[in-house]
Amino acid sequence: MQISQLKPGHKIFEHKDCGRTEHYEVVSIRQVGRMFEVTFKSAQGLVSAMYPANGFIQAAA
């Protein structure tokens, strides 16, 4: 899914090299210039990251 299409509630899956899969939920997304700041929730807590609007991420609605 393109970063600019993410919505709160979307689920993100990150496949680690060790074979484990991390699960994140989009809490908020806001545009900052030509980038998007996405805040995720996981078992470890909240974290934010900046992405280009045309970037892609593996997500499920």
N, C-alpha and C positions, 0 to 999 in steps of 0.2 A: 504494500500500500504506500502511496506517496505521502510524505510527511504532512503536506498541506491539507490532506484529506482526513487526518486523524481526528477523532472526537473523544471526549471524556467517556470512559467505559470500555474503550477498545482494549483488547488483550494483546500483549507483545510477548513473543517467545524468543529467547536467546539460547542458541545451542553452543555449549562450551566444548572446548577441545577434549576434555576428560569424558565426554559423553553425557554429561548432566544438562538438563534444560532448565533455565531460569524463567519464571513467569512474572510479568509486570502488567499493571493496569494503568492506562492513561488517566491521570487525575485532572490535568489542565493543559491547555496548549494556547500559546499567544504569539503573535507575530512581532518580531523585533527587527525592523528594517527588512532585509531580504532573508532573514533567518527565522526559525521558529524555536521558541523555548518550550520544551515538553517536560512536564513533571509526571513522574511515574511513582506508583506505589508497589512495594513488594514486601516479602516477609522480613526484609532487612530495614524497611522504613521508606521514606520519601527521598527521591533524587531527581534532579533536573539536568537536562542536556540540551545543547543548541544543535540544530540541524538546518541544512539548506532546504528551502521550500521544495526543490525538485528531487531531494533525496528519497530513498525508499527504505522501508523497514517491514519485517515480517509481522503482520498483525491479523487479528480476527475480530470481527464486529461483535 
